[in-house]
Amino acid sequence: MRFAHSITAFVLLAVTAALPAAADPVKLRMGNEYPATSITAEGDSFFADRVKELTGGDVTIETAFDAKLGKSADLFAAVGKGEVDLADPFAGALDKADPLFLLSSLPFVAVSPTQSRALLEAARPEYERALAAHNQKLLYVTPWPPSGIWAKKPVDNVDAMKGLRIRTYDKTGEDVFARLAAVPASISFGDAVAKLQSGEMDAALTSGDGGAGRKLWDVLPHFTELNYAAPLSFATIGSAAWEKLNEAQRKAILDAAAATEQRQWQVVQDRVAKNYEAMRGHGMTITAGLSESFIGALRAAAKPAVAAWVEKTGERGARILADYESRR
């Protein structure tokens, strides 16, 4: 009898040893400088929930918003170094890493979600190569609603631009508004809010989404619809975090990312209307239908900035823009 029990125990031990070891639970941190109500943060929350569902809780992602883990450029660097696992930085803040990342915020190149998506399709392989060079893998992209100007008064003519202390979100915007005699400064959105609240700055170039998330209507009651650009944010995972995952977990991450990107392109379609409803509900005035002369002045100021970007990016930039034009 004892012999039979020993044989049974041996067989059970052998079978158990042959089974694949259960994966250790993986906990990852993901940073975003924008508030939880922003379109990018909502996408990150959706992604985290989807990952947890697809992995049965084996992979959990702790999301941190409002720049708790850093601003976009800092987050990008931290993910590349393995200090933060994932991040969803605004692309326009990453120009020091590679000028390619200024593409989606080039003025008057892609000014609607539809155009922004066509530009992404033309540039995605180059984006992926640029991110890989910084030890990161692209997971999903979030389109922002078109950018306009939040200000203390409508900014609807060239004269209103003169001396306007305006926050822009990248170096390109700084160059464009300087040509219109404004006083621009390219700073992160988190840093801009305090300057706007204190009166140190008069206006901010951002979407209705970005401004609403920070309740800019408390200090800037006017929004001028410029349709300046419809820029992107990139959700990435660092190489160090990716290496922690087994094949099944990686597949779940990629499946969740695909579902998130699909959601983001759907959500952005009616985001402008929802933002405008919220803005008007807080007493804001929205100025649209700008004069041809003002739009012409804006576009004239933008042309040298776009040309400078093409010069910086060389063959890559020229090829992407040509591909984009063929898709429109």
C-alpha positions in Angstrom: 0.0 0.0 0.0 2.8 2.4 1.0 4.5 1.5 -2.3 1.3 2.4 -4.3 1.0 5.7 -2.4 4.6 6.5 -3.2 4.0 5.8 -6.9 0.9 8.0 -6.9 2.8 10.8 -5.2 5.6 10.5 -7.6 3.3 10.7 -10.6 1.5 13.7 -9.2 4.8 15.4 -8.6 6.0 14.7 -12.1 2.7 16.0 -13.6 2.9 19.2 -11.5 6.5 19.8 -12.5 5.5 19.4 -16.2 2.9 22.1 -16.0 3.9 25.6 -17.0 4.7 27.8 -14.1 2.1 30.4 -13.3 3.2 33.9 -14.3 4.0 36.2 -11.5 1.6 39.2 -11.3 3.1 42.2 -13.0 2.4 45.7 -11.8 3.2 48.6 -14.1 3.1 52.4 -13.7 1.8 54.7 -16.4 2.1 58.5 -16.4 0.2 61.3 -18.1 0.6 65.1 -17.5 -3.1 65.8 -18.3 -6.1 65.6 -15.9 -8.2 62.5 -15.6 -11.0 64.1 -17.6 -8.8 64.7 -20.7 -9.2 62.5 -23.8 -5.8 61.0 -23.3 -6.3 60.1 -19.6 -9.7 58.6 -20.3 -8.0 56.4 -22.9 -5.3 55.4 -20.5 -8.0 54.3 -17.9 -9.8 52.3 -20.6 -6.5 50.7 -21.6 -5.6 49.8 -18.0 -9.0 48.2 -17.4 -8.8 46.2 -20.7 -5.3 44.9 -19.8 -6.5 43.7 -16.4 -9.5 42.0 -18.0 -7.5 40.3 -20.8 -4.8 39.1 -18.4 -7.2 38.0 -15.7 -5.4 40.4 -13.3 -1.9 39.0 -14.1 -1.0 42.5 -15.4 -2.2 45.6 -13.6 -1.5 49.2 -14.7 -1.5 52.0 -12.2 -2.3 55.2 -14.0 -1.1 58.6 -12.7 -2.5 61.8 -14.1 -1.9 65.6 -13.6 1.8 65.2 -14.1 2.2 63.2 -10.8 5.0 61.2 -12.5 6.2 64.1 -14.6 5.4 66.2 -17.6 5.4 64.8 -21.1 9.1 65.3 -22.0 10.2 64.1 -18.6 7.9 61.0 -18.8 9.3 60.2 -22.2 12.8 60.2 -20.9 11.9 58.2 -17.8 10.2 55.5 -19.9 13.3 55.3 -22.1 15.5 54.8 -19.0 13.1 52.3 -17.4 12.3 54.6 -14.5 8.6 54.6 -15.5 7.0 51.7 -17.3 4.5 53.4 -19.6 3.5 57.0 -20.4 1.2 58.9 -22.7 3.1 62.1 -23.6 2.0 64.8 -25.9 4.0 64.5 -29.1 4.8 68.1 -29.5 6.8 68.1 -26.3 9.3 65.5 -27.6 11.1 67.6 -30.2 14.4 67.5 -28.4 14.3 63.7 -28.7 13.5 63.9 -32.4 12.0 66.8 -34.4 9.8 64.2 -36.1 7.5 64.3 -33.1 6.5 67.9 -34.1 4.8 66.6 -37.2 1.2 66.3 -35.8 1.2 69.8 -34.4 2.5 71.5 -37.5 0.2 74.5 -38.1 -2.6 74.1 -40.7 -1.2 70.7 -42.0 -3.8 68.4 -40.3 -6.6 70.4 -38.7 -9.3 67.8 -38.2 -9.4 64.2 -36.8 -9.8 62.8 -40.3 -6.7 64.6 -41.6 -4.8 63.8 -38.4 -5.5 60.1 -38.9 -4.3 60.3 -42.6 -1.1 62.0 -41.4 -0.6 59.3 -38.7 -1.0 56.5 -41.3 1.7 58.2 -43.4 4.1 58.6 -40.5 3.5 55.6 -38.3 6.5 53.5 -39.4 8.8 56.5 -38.8 7.2 57.1 -35.4 7.8 53.5 -34.4 11.4 53.7 -35.5 12.0 56.9 -33.6 10.4 55.5 -30.4 12.5 52.3 -30.7 15.6 54.5 -30.8 14.6 55.7 -27.3 13.9 52.2 -26.0 10.1 52.4 -26.4 7.3 50.6 -28.2 4.3 52.4 -29.5 1.1 51.0 -28.1 -1.7 53.4 -29.2 -2.2 57.0 -30.4 -4.7 59.5 -29.1 -5.9 62.4 -31.4 -6.6 65.7 -29.7 -9.5 67.9 -30.8 -8.3 70.9 -33.0 -6.4 73.6 -31.2 -7.6 77.1 -30.6 -6.9 80.1 -28.3 -8.2 80.4 -24.8 -7.9 84.1 -23.8 -9.4 87.0 -21.8 -10.9 88.3 -25.0 -11.6 87.0 -28.5 -8.4 86.8 -30.6 -9.9 87.1 -34.0 -7.7 89.6 -35.9 -4.1 90.4 -36.3 -4.2 93.4 -34.0 -5.4 91.2 -31.2 -2.2 89.1 -31.6 0.1 92.0 -31.0 1.8 91.7 -27.5 -0.4 88.7 -26.6 1.5 86.7 -24.0 0.4 83.2 -25.2 1.4 79.7 -24.1 2.1 77.4 -27.0 2.7 73.7 -26.8 5.8 73.4 -29.0 8.7 75.4 -30.5 6.9 75.6 -33.9 4.0 77.4 -32.3 6.4 79.8 -30.6 7.9 80.7 -34.0 4.5 81.1 -35.7 3.0 83.5 -33.0 6.2 85.5 -32.8 5.8 86.3 -36.5 2.4 87.8 -35.6 4.0 90.1 -33.0 2.7 88.0 -30.0 4.9 87.1 -27.1 4.8 83.3 -27.1 6.3 80.8 -24.7 6.4 77.0 -25.3 5.8 75.4 -21.9 4.0 72.4 -20.6 0.3 72.7 -19.9 0.8 72.1 -16.2 3.3 75.0 -15.9 1.1 77.2 -18.0 -2.0 77.0 -15.7 -0.3 78.8 -12.8 1.0 81.5 -15.1 -2.5 82.0 -16.6 -4.1 82.2 -13.2 -1.6 84.7 -11.9 -2.0 86.9 -15.0 1.6 86.4 -16.1 0.2 85.1 -19.4 -2.8 86.2 -21.3 -3.8 83.2 -23.4 -3.1 79.6 -24.2 -3.0 77.6 -27.5 -4.7 74.3 -26.7 -7.8 72.4 -27.5 -11.2 72.8 -25.9 -10.5 69.5 -24.2 -7.2 70.6 -22.6 -8.6 73.9 -21.4 -11.8 72.3 -20.0 -9.8 69.7 -18.1 -8.0 72.5 -16.3 -11.1 74.7 -15.9 -9.5 77.5 -17.8 -12.9 79.2 -18.1 -12.3 80.5 -14.6 -9.6 82.9 -15.9 -10.0 82.8 -19.7 -13.6 83.3 -20.7 -13.1 83.3 -24.5 -12.2 80.6 -27.0 -11.2 81.4 -30.6 -11.6 78.5 -32.9 -8.5 78.5 -35.0 -8.3 74.9 -36.1 -4.6 75.4 -35.9 -3.7 71.6 -35.7 -5.2 68.3 -34.4 -2.1 66.9 -32.7 -1.4 63.5 -31.2 -0.3 61.9 -27.9 1.6 58.6 -28.0 1.1 55.9 -25.4 4.3 53.8 -25.1 5.9 51.1 -23.0 9.5 51.0 -22.2 11.8 48.1 -23.3 12.5 47.2 -19.7 8.8 46.9 -18.9 8.2 44.9 -22.1 10.9 42.4 -21.2 9.0 41.6 -17.9 6.1 40.2 -19.8 5.6 36.7 -21.2 4.2 36.1 -24.7 0.5 35.8 -23.5 0.8 39.1 -21.5 2.4 40.9 -24.5 -0.4 39.8 -26.7 -3.0 41.0 -24.2 -1.2 44.4 -24.0 -1.2 44.7 -27.8 -4.9 43.7 -28.0 -5.8 46.2 -25.3 -3.8 48.9 -27.1 -5.6 48.2 -30.4 -9.0 48.4 -28.7 -8.0 51.7 -27.0 -6.8 53.3 -30.2 -10.0 52.4 -31.9 -12.0 53.9 -29.0 -10.0 57.1 -29.1 -10.6 57.8 -32.8 -14.3 57.2 -32.2 -14.5 59.4 -29.1 -12.8 62.4 -30.7 -15.5 62.6 -33.4 -18.0 64.3 -31.0 -15.5 65.6 -28.5 -15.6 69.2 -29.8 -19.4 69.4 -29.5 -19.2 68.1 -25.9 -16.4 70.5 -25.0 -18.2 73.5 -26.4 -21.3 72.5 -24.5 -19.3 72.4 -21.3 -17.5 75.7 -22.1 -20.7 77.5 -22.8 -22.2 76.1 -19.7 -19.5 77.9 -17.8 -20.2 81.2 -19.5 -17.6 81.1 -22.2 -17.9 82.8 -25.5 -16.7 80.8 -28.5 -15.7 82.7 -31.6 -15.7 80.9 -34.9 -15.9 81.8 -38.6 -12.7 84.0 -38.7 -12.1 86.4 -41.5 -10.1 85.3 -44.5 -7.6 88.0 -43.9 -6.8 86.7 -40.4 -6.7 83.1 -41.5 -4.4 84.2 -44.4 -2.1 85.9 -41.9 -1.9 82.8 -39.7 -1.2 80.6 -42.7 1.5 82.9 -43.9 3.2 82.9 -40.5 3.0 79.1 -40.5 4.7 78.4 -43.8 8.2 79.1 -42.7 7.7 76.9 -39.6 6.6 74.0 -41.7 9.5 74.5 -44.1 12.0 74.6 -41.2 10.6 71.3 -39.9 11.1 69.7 -43.3 14.7 71.0 -43.4 15.3 69.5 -39.9 13.8 66.1 -40.7 15.2 65.9 -44.2 14.1 63.1 -46.5 11.9 61.6 -43.7 9.7 64.7 -43.4 9.4 65.4 -47.1 8.4 61.8 -47.8 5.8 61.7 -45.0 4.2 64.9 -46.2 4.1 63.7 -49.8 2.5 60.4 -48.6 0.0 62.4 -46.6 -1.0 64.6 -49.5 -1.6 61.5 -51.6 -4.0 60.2 -48.9 -6.1 63.3 -48.6 
